[in-house]
Amino acid sequence: MHHLVSRLRKAAVAAVAASLLAAPVPPVAASEPGTLVVATMWEALPLSMAPRRSRFFNESEILDTLIKLDYQMKLIPGLATSWERVNPTTWRFTLRDGVKFHDGSDFDAEAAKFSLERVIALLPYASDLLNIARMDAKGPLELEIETTEPFAALPNQLTDAITGIYARSSFDAEDKFVKPVGTGPWAFVDYQKQDRTIVERFDGYWGPAPSLEKVVYRYIPDHNSRALALETGEVDFVEHLLPSDVERLSRDAAFKVYVEPSAGLYYGAFNAGEKSVLKDARIRQALNLMVDRDILVKAALDGIGKPAWQFFPDDFPWVSETVTPYTLDLAAAEALLTEAGYAKTDGKWVKDGQPLTLRILSYSSRAEMSPITETLATLLQGQGVATQVQMFTWEGMLDLVKQGDYDVSVVFWTPEMTGHPDLHLKSQFHSKAGLNYQFWVNEEFDALVDKGRTLDAGADAMDTYARAQQILQTDAPIIPLVHKVFVAASSAALDGYRVHPSGFFYNFKEATKK
Amino acid sequence: MLHQLGLRLIYACLLILAVSIAGFALLRLMPGDFAEVLLMSQMDGTLPDAETVARFSAENGFDAPLPVQYLDWLWRVAQGDLGTSFVTGDPVLEDVTLRLGKSLTLALLALGTGLVISLPVGALCAFYPGSLLDRTFATLAVVGMSIPNFWYALMLALLFSLTLGWLPSTGHGTWAHAVLPTLVIGTSISGVLARYVRGCLLEELSQPYVRTARSKGLSDRRVLLFHAAPNVFPAVLTLTGLQFARVFDGMIIVETLFAWPGIGRLLVDSLLSRDYPLIQACFLVVAASYVLINLVVDYAITLYDPRVRGVV
């Protein structure tokens, strides 16, 4: 028996020694100079033209859009250098001269027309977004677009990442999408499924040349693993940090943490239809007055988010001072509920013996949804409103929402993505909108939104949208909760990176790596 | 015996068929209109209109009764056509085979690691039942069985990648990348295996033939290695085969954590994007591997152990 033990002991010692000898070769390859390795939360691109995927082509700047947004969400020239509305339904775009695609072919009006037509044919979302009736190449560098109705928001919609311009060689002879060939600073090189996408600097780029040579987008779905990969030096940049990592990495001089407001709003959509108590606007307003968004952001997101008291964030260019944000006003909320026929007994709001109860739905595929939803429910309970929280998949939730079997659905949208209020107000809150499952009908709002999209930017447009936003506040089909804050981190070696507020733009062309 | 094995093979096929029916039904019974949900995932959450849904439904045969759809799918699978992915448009077979190798590598390495750890530990504990050593390993085994993989994997990654810098924390491609995933799954199954080996050996060691062997003057080591061990081998092998389910379980988490592009992560990703042909194929491949591995184990045992020949 002792022989066996000593034998085993020797074997164990030998095994440990062998593993120690084998292991110390450092397999953790730090990325090469000139190469930036980025860890992404979503798979960057199966090579297909589905919207989220094709957005990546623009996010990573393989493609350029005709028009771009600057850091203040204002329109700046992209592949189009200027644009004007020649009559209510016609826009004329002057295109940039001397631009080459990655395959060496020339960019011109015909190429832009071809690309937009392909995008519209392949992505139904694009046709809703752009409202294009007809496109004409009036000259080599002049593109004329006629819209189906007077449409002032077209230049803004043309900043949407899915409208990026593809070269003909992006498609095969049968018009099937093959790979993204664009005019951007980065040319697509390789894609390994569920693993990585590689882009390389395009030396024929029309703008200032990037300093980095190569960007590798690695798909690391797990939040903890992504942060760990940054700390071990396997990647240089990670997106979507957990709040707990933000604090830890901020204290470490080896890393830079980016915490910037960006497009995106978490809000509770109210069911204003017959099936819910929330058809009474007074209750919707009361809820808006009784939820402390500051506490919500602290409790649900460790403070990483901007408390939302109105639909658009106050730094959005289209927010006027005439729009009044909500404030925490418990007395006003109580007055409204009393007016609506409720009385507070034993700390609970009751009407005709029935407690005020809200069925709150959300979906769990976005990590932040459950803490936000649960905190909202807790805060409401604290004010005497009973809640039932149910988490689903996005599709499962929509199923109930469409039938009106809910009171509040907590959702996330990026309403200011194109820098124009039309996109979201029209598609989400207009009574005829396909996505309006809130059964909210406000004719005055409809008229303002229908008018707003026909007006050129200016005082009139500003006033129209301010009034529409004010209705959104006072008639309250939603409860705004949190404006999203973008969180990412990089190694300290990365310089010149700036967070783009649209939320759909990596913009590594100005970045350098020491 | 061939007859028996033939029967087992038929049972195995029926089992795989049952799994595929269950998978098919499960996908169709998920909330949301099936065609609409699929279209929506392709359109990045934008809702398609009723007409588009109807056209898409008709194009893909979703308007046929469910049994017809299932048989249609089965018929195509029988011809080796697993369909094309709804999300990427690539052939599913290509997607699955690409990852099957990576996952099998991980699974076999993990099972191997599990055995390498559990066999000597189990034997040692059976040799000194009730000793400090035995109790320590018993505690470790329980701890190992109870620790959730996602936490354990992160702890290992913290130690070996961040603190020691020996191993990469994510990715694949070199053997170094395989060490952490293998270690996580391998050690997580070795607790069960070690306890089982110990239990079997203890039972064997109390058998009369062991007493006889000892009374003949054989050393303890000889008794253990050449008399008791061969008799517990079939039982341990059976349990090892069954552990494959746990290995796959582990792979779903471990592949996501270590960004290892295998079947487990393919399944997670395709579930999230409702890529139904891909999900069906993953179900099929995983179920088939499980059944196949256990069939091979059973077959190996009948070859090895004359007592069970004819009973399989």
Boltz contact constraints between the chains, C-beta under 6 A:
constraints:
  - contact:
      token1: [A, 1]
      token2: [B, 220]
      max_distance: 6.0
  - contact:
      token1: [A, 3]
      token2: [B, 221]
      max_distance: 6.0
  - contact:
      token1: [A, 4]
      token2: [B, 221]
      max_distance: 6.0
  - contact:
      token1: [A, 23]
      token2: [B, 166]
      max_distance: 6.0
  - contact:
      token1: [A, 27]
      token2: [B, 168]
      max_distance: 6.0
  - contact:
      token1: [A, 27]
      token2: [B, 176]
      max_distance: 6.0
  - contact:
      token1: [A, 28]
      token2: [B, 165]
      max_distance: 6.0
  - contact:
      token1: [A, 28]
      token2: [B, 168]
      max_distance: 6.0
  - contact:
      token1: [A, 46]
      token2: [B, 88]
      max_distance: 6.0
  - contact:
      token1: [A, 48]
      token2: [B, 88]
      max_distance: 6.0
  - contact:
      token1: [A, 48]
      token2: [B, 89]
      max_distance: 6.0
  - contact:
      token1: [A, 50]
      token2: [B, 42]
      max_distance: 6.0
  - contact:
      token1: [A, 51]
      token2: [B, 44]
      max_distance: 6.0
  - contact:
      token1: [A, 52]
      token2: [B, 44]
      max_distance: 6.0
  - contact:
      token1: [A, 125]
      token2: [B, 43]
      max_distance: 6.0
  - contact:
      token1: [A, 125]
      token2: [B, 46]
      max_distance: 6.0
  - contact:
      token1: [A, 194]
      token2: [B, 261]
      max_distance: 6.0
  - contact:
      token1: [A, 195]
      token2: [B, 261]
      max_distance: 6.0
  - contact:
      token1: [A, 220]
      token2: [B, 170]
      max_distance: 6.0
  - contact:
      token1: [A, 220]
      token2: [B, 259]
      max_distance: 6.0
  - contact:
      token1: [A, 221]
      token2: [B, 256]
      max_distance: 6.0
  - contact:
      token1: [A, 222]
      token2: [B, 256]
      max_distance: 6.0
  - contact:
      token1: [A, 222]
      token2: [B, 257]
      max_distance: 6.0
  - contact:
      token1: [A, 224]
      token2: [B, 154]
      max_distance: 6.0
  - contact:
      token1: [A, 225]
      token2: [B, 170]
      max_distance: 6.0
  - contact:
      token1: [A, 225]
      token2: [B, 257]
      max_distance: 6.0
  - contact:
      token1: [A, 228]
      token2: [B, 157]
      max_distance: 6.0
  - contact:
      token1: [A, 228]
      token2: [B, 169]
      max_distance: 6.0
  - contact:
      token1: [A, 229]
      token2: [B, 169]
      max_distance: 6.0
  - contact:
      token1: [A, 229]
      token2: [B, 170]
      max_distance: 6.0
  - contact:
      token1: [A, 231]
      token2: [B, 162]
      max_distance: 6.0
  - contact:
      token1: [A, 232]
      token2: [B, 161]
      max_distance: 6.0
  - contact:
      token1: [A, 232]
      token2: [B, 162]
      max_distance: 6.0
  - contact:
      token1: [A, 232]
      token2: [B, 169]
      max_distance: 6.0
  - contact:
      token1: [A, 234]
      token2: [B, 168]
      max_distance: 6.0
  - contact:
      token1: [A, 395]
      token2: [B, 32]
      max_distance: 6.0
  - contact:
      token1: [A, 395]
      token2: [B, 37]
      max_distance: 6.0
  - contact:
      token1: [A, 396]
      token2: [B, 31]
      max_distance: 6.0
  - contact:
      token1: [A, 399]
      token2: [B, 31]
      max_distance: 6.0
  - contact:
      token1: [A, 399]
      token2: [B, 32]
      max_distance: 6.0
  - contact:
      token1: [A, 434]
      token2: [B, 47]
      max_distance: 6.0
